[in-house]
């Protein structure tokens, strides 16, 4: 059974696990294996989730996916950031109709379970409820599984690209990784 609900601080350990293992499986071959496999990477993800820095100002939402009683992933959304920074604080609300899915990860054990579409629907519904008419997200360019999911869910590349240097709350990546922006209408 799939449940989507607002995440709470007690979910920190499970969300850190989903985040870490999602990176390790999804980004293998794109991000240096030594970085992904370093014990420090797992520790930094856990510390970030335990600090619970999201929604400090009440402008974002974090939903978690629960599969058969186990928290297996999360979707974090809010106002679009002017300068996207991984693990940065939420964006200030501005007079823009654009929302953003900041982060979206499932534990690999839950891939193909149906959690991802339900989780994305929760993020999109929340953004609509905040009066955003369009939304964006960033995905690594060389992440075919993630890109295929987003496209199947109705997201399309906007033509905007950038580079990802790594999470703000972790050691920098050994090299920048190309990323692309996706967007969709929320009407």
Protein Blocks (a to p, Z undefined) as FASTA:
>chain_A
ZZdddddfklmmmmmmmmmmmmmmmmgokacfklmmpmklmmmmmmmmmnopghklopac
cddddeehiafbdcddddddfbdcehiacddddddfbdcdfbacddfklgonlmmmmmmm
mmmmmmmmnopabdcddddfklmklmmmmmmnopacehiacddebjfkbccdfbdcdddd
ddddfZZ
